[in-house]
Amino acid sequence: MRAQSIPQFAIVQADSAPAFEEQLNARIRELSDRNPSVKFDGLTAYISYSETVRTPETLAEAFELNGACFHCEDCPEFQEIAKEDGTGDKRLKYGECQYAEMGRTRRDSRACNLLYQMIKDGRIGLCYRK
Protein backbone atom coordinates (compact mmCIF):
# COMPACT_ATOMS: atom_id res chain seq x y z
CA MET A 1 0.00 0.00 0.00
CA ARG A 2 1.29 3.41 -0.89
CA ALA A 3 0.86 6.13 1.71
CA GLN A 4 1.24 9.78 0.80
CA SER A 5 1.23 12.64 3.29
CA ILE A 6 -0.46 15.77 1.91
CA PRO A 7 -0.17 19.11 3.73
CA GLN A 8 -3.50 20.77 4.51
CA PHE A 9 -4.46 24.13 6.00
CA ALA A 10 -7.34 25.55 8.03
CA ILE A 11 -7.96 29.16 9.00
CA VAL A 12 -9.84 30.29 12.09
CA GLN A 13 -10.92 33.91 12.35
CA ALA A 14 -13.21 35.75 14.78
CA ASP A 15 -14.20 39.25 15.87
CA SER A 16 -13.75 38.72 19.62
CA ALA A 17 -11.21 36.90 21.77
CA PRO A 18 -13.74 34.53 23.45
CA ALA A 19 -15.23 33.50 20.09
CA PHE A 20 -11.74 33.08 18.60
CA GLU A 21 -10.62 30.92 21.52
CA GLU A 22 -13.69 28.71 21.29
CA GLN A 23 -13.41 28.23 17.51
CA LEU A 24 -9.64 27.61 17.63
CA ASN A 25 -9.88 25.05 20.44
CA ALA A 26 -12.69 23.22 18.65
CA ARG A 27 -10.70 23.08 15.41
CA ILE A 28 -7.52 21.92 17.19
CA ARG A 29 -9.50 19.13 18.92
CA GLU A 30 -10.92 18.11 15.56
CA LEU A 31 -7.44 17.94 14.00
CA SER A 32 -5.60 16.54 17.02
CA ASP A 33 -4.77 13.21 15.34
CA ARG A 34 -3.16 14.98 12.35
CA ASN A 35 -0.31 16.77 14.17
CA PRO A 36 -1.53 20.38 13.79
CA SER A 37 0.69 23.43 14.18
CA VAL A 38 -0.66 26.98 14.59
CA LYS A 39 0.59 30.44 13.58
CA PHE A 40 -1.18 33.57 14.80
CA ASP A 41 -1.86 36.97 13.28
CA GLY A 42 -4.12 38.88 15.66
CA LEU A 43 -7.47 37.13 15.85
CA THR A 44 -6.61 34.92 12.90
CA ALA A 45 -5.00 31.49 13.28
CA TYR A 46 -3.41 29.55 10.45
CA ILE A 47 -3.44 25.82 11.20
CA SER A 48 -1.29 23.48 9.16
CA TYR A 49 -1.66 19.71 9.40
CA SER A 50 -1.05 16.65 7.28
CA GLU A 51 -3.51 14.21 5.80
CA THR A 52 -2.41 10.71 4.82
CA VAL A 53 -3.89 9.24 1.65
CA ARG A 54 -3.53 5.49 1.27
CA THR A 55 -3.61 3.97 -2.20
CA PRO A 56 -3.95 0.19 -2.48
CA GLU A 57 -1.52 -1.57 -4.79
CA THR A 58 -3.17 -5.00 -4.67
CA LEU A 59 -6.72 -6.31 -4.60
CA ALA A 60 -6.15 -7.56 -1.04
CA GLU A 61 -5.16 -4.07 0.09
CA ALA A 62 -8.27 -2.60 -1.55
CA PHE A 63 -10.47 -4.99 0.46
CA GLU A 64 -8.51 -4.26 3.65
CA LEU A 65 -9.03 -0.51 3.22
CA ASN A 66 -12.75 -1.27 3.48
CA GLY A 67 -12.24 -3.38 6.61
CA ALA A 68 -12.30 -6.85 5.04
CA CYS A 69 -9.23 -8.85 6.07
CA PHE A 70 -9.01 -12.58 5.37
CA HIS A 71 -6.55 -15.29 6.31
CA CYS A 72 -5.47 -18.50 4.58
CA GLU A 73 -7.84 -20.56 6.75
CA ASP A 74 -10.76 -18.55 5.26
CA CYS A 75 -9.91 -19.75 1.74
CA PRO A 76 -11.44 -22.86 0.15
CA GLU A 77 -7.96 -23.78 -1.20
CA PHE A 78 -6.63 -24.17 2.38
CA GLN A 79 -6.67 -27.82 3.45
CA GLU A 80 -6.13 -28.84 7.07
CA ILE A 81 -3.68 -31.67 7.70
CA ALA A 82 -5.76 -34.78 8.38
CA LYS A 83 -5.55 -36.90 11.52
CA GLU A 84 -5.64 -40.70 11.33
CA ASP A 85 -9.44 -40.68 11.55
CA GLY A 86 -9.63 -38.39 8.50
CA THR A 87 -10.79 -35.24 10.28
CA GLY A 88 -8.81 -32.01 10.18
CA ASP A 89 -6.19 -31.52 12.89
CA LYS A 90 -7.12 -28.19 14.51
CA ARG A 91 -4.00 -28.29 16.72
CA LEU A 92 -1.70 -27.56 13.78
CA LYS A 93 -1.10 -23.94 12.85
CA TYR A 94 -0.41 -24.76 9.22
CA GLY A 95 -2.15 -26.48 6.35
CA GLU A 96 -1.72 -27.31 2.71
CA CYS A 97 -2.36 -25.00 -0.22
CA GLN A 98 -1.39 -25.69 -3.80
CA TYR A 99 -0.74 -21.96 -4.33
CA ALA A 100 1.52 -21.48 -1.29
CA GLU A 101 5.28 -21.61 -1.51
CA MET A 102 6.39 -25.20 -0.79
CA GLY A 103 2.70 -26.22 -0.64
CA ARG A 104 2.19 -25.19 3.01
CA THR A 105 0.96 -22.06 4.73
CA ARG A 106 0.05 -20.96 8.23
CA ARG A 107 -3.69 -20.79 8.81
CA ASP A 108 -3.35 -17.24 10.22
CA SER A 109 -1.27 -15.92 7.30
CA ARG A 110 -2.73 -13.05 5.32
CA ALA A 111 -4.68 -14.47 2.39
CA CYS A 112 -3.15 -14.10 -1.06
CA ASN A 113 -4.80 -12.21 -3.90
CA LEU A 114 -6.37 -15.45 -5.19
CA LEU A 115 -9.00 -15.44 -2.41
CA TYR A 116 -9.84 -11.79 -2.99
CA GLN A 117 -10.08 -12.38 -6.76
CA MET A 118 -12.49 -15.30 -6.18
CA ILE A 119 -14.64 -13.07 -3.95
CA LYS A 120 -14.61 -10.25 -6.50
CA ASP A 121 -15.47 -12.60 -9.38
CA GLY A 122 -18.33 -14.16 -7.40
CA ARG A 123 -16.78 -17.66 -7.46
CA ILE A 124 -17.18 -17.77 -3.68
CA GLY A 125 -19.59 -15.90 -1.49
CA LEU A 126 -19.54 -14.53 2.01
CA CYS A 127 -22.23 -14.91 4.64
CA TYR A 128 -22.78 -13.90 8.26
CA ARG A 129 -22.19 -16.46 10.98
CA LYS A 130 -25.10 -17.15 13.31
C-alpha positions as CSV (number, residue, x, y, z in Angstrom):
1,M,0.0,0.0,0.0
2,R,1.3,3.4,-0.9
3,A,0.9,6.1,1.7
4,Q,1.2,9.8,0.8
5,S,1.2,12.6,3.3
6,I,-0.5,15.8,1.9
7,P,-0.2,19.1,3.7
8,Q,-3.5,20.8,4.5
9,F,-4.5,24.1,6.0
10,A,-7.3,25.5,8.0
11,I,-8.0,29.2,9.0
12,V,-9.8,30.3,12.1
13,Q,-10.9,33.9,12.3
14,A,-13.2,35.7,14.8
15,D,-14.2,39.3,15.9
16,S,-13.7,38.7,19.6
17,A,-11.2,36.9,21.8
18,P,-13.7,34.5,23.4
19,A,-15.2,33.5,20.1
20,F,-11.7,33.1,18.6
21,E,-10.6,30.9,21.5
22,E,-13.7,28.7,21.3
23,Q,-13.4,28.2,17.5
24,L,-9.6,27.6,17.6
25,N,-9.9,25.1,20.4
26,A,-12.7,23.2,18.7
27,R,-10.7,23.1,15.4
28,I,-7.5,21.9,17.2
29,R,-9.5,19.1,18.9
30,E,-10.9,18.1,15.6
31,L,-7.4,17.9,14.0
32,S,-5.6,16.5,17.0
33,D,-4.8,13.2,15.3
34,R,-3.2,15.0,12.3
35,N,-0.3,16.8,14.2
36,P,-1.5,20.4,13.8
37,S,0.7,23.4,14.2
38,V,-0.7,27.0,14.6
39,K,0.6,30.4,13.6
40,F,-1.2,33.6,14.8
41,D,-1.9,37.0,13.3
42,G,-4.1,38.9,15.7
43,L,-7.5,37.1,15.8
44,T,-6.6,34.9,12.9
45,A,-5.0,31.5,13.3
46,Y,-3.4,29.5,10.5
47,I,-3.4,25.8,11.2
48,S,-1.3,23.5,9.2
49,Y,-1.7,19.7,9.4
50,S,-1.1,16.6,7.3
51,E,-3.5,14.2,5.8
52,T,-2.4,10.7,4.8
53,V,-3.9,9.2,1.6
54,R,-3.5,5.5,1.3
55,T,-3.6,4.0,-2.2
56,P,-4.0,0.2,-2.5
57,E,-1.5,-1.6,-4.8
58,T,-3.2,-5.0,-4.7
59,L,-6.7,-6.3,-4.6
60,A,-6.1,-7.6,-1.0
61,E,-5.2,-4.1,0.1
62,A,-8.3,-2.6,-1.5
63,F,-10.5,-5.0,0.5
64,E,-8.5,-4.3,3.6
65,L,-9.0,-0.5,3.2
66,N,-12.7,-1.3,3.5
67,G,-12.2,-3.4,6.6
68,A,-12.3,-6.8,5.0
69,C,-9.2,-8.9,6.1
70,F,-9.0,-12.6,5.4
71,H,-6.5,-15.3,6.3
72,C,-5.5,-18.5,4.6
73,E,-7.8,-20.6,6.7
74,D,-10.8,-18.6,5.3
75,C,-9.9,-19.8,1.7
76,P,-11.4,-22.9,0.1
77,E,-8.0,-23.8,-1.2
78,F,-6.6,-24.2,2.4
79,Q,-6.7,-27.8,3.5
80,E,-6.1,-28.8,7.1
81,I,-3.7,-31.7,7.7
82,A,-5.8,-34.8,8.4
83,K,-5.6,-36.9,11.5
84,E,-5.6,-40.7,11.3
85,D,-9.4,-40.7,11.5
86,G,-9.6,-38.4,8.5
87,T,-10.8,-35.2,10.3
88,G,-8.8,-32.0,10.2
89,D,-6.2,-31.5,12.9
90,K,-7.1,-28.2,14.5
91,R,-4.0,-28.3,16.7
92,L,-1.7,-27.6,13.8
93,K,-1.1,-23.9,12.9
94,Y,-0.4,-24.8,9.2
95,G,-2.1,-26.5,6.4
96,E,-1.7,-27.3,2.7
97,C,-2.4,-25.0,-0.2
98,Q,-1.4,-25.7,-3.8
99,Y,-0.7,-22.0,-4.3
100,A,1.5,-21.5,-1.3
101,E,5.3,-21.6,-1.5
102,M,6.4,-25.2,-0.8
103,G,2.7,-26.2,-0.6
104,R,2.2,-25.2,3.0
105,T,1.0,-22.1,4.7
106,R,0.1,-21.0,8.2
107,R,-3.7,-20.8,8.8
108,D,-3.3,-17.2,10.2
109,S,-1.3,-15.9,7.3
110,R,-2.7,-13.0,5.3
111,A,-4.7,-14.5,2.4
112,C,-3.2,-14.1,-1.1
113,N,-4.8,-12.2,-3.9
114,L,-6.4,-15.5,-5.2
115,L,-9.0,-15.4,-2.4
116,Y,-9.8,-11.8,-3.0
117,Q,-10.1,-12.4,-6.8
118,M,-12.5,-15.3,-6.2
119,I,-14.6,-13.1,-4.0
120,K,-14.6,-10.3,-6.5
121,D,-15.5,-12.6,-9.4
122,G,-18.3,-14.2,-7.4
123,R,-16.8,-17.7,-7.5
124,I,-17.2,-17.8,-3.7
125,G,-19.6,-15.9,-1.5
126,L,-19.5,-14.5,2.0
127,C,-22.2,-14.9,4.6
128,Y,-22.8,-13.9,8.3
129,R,-22.2,-16.5,11.0
130,K,-25.1,-17.1,13.3
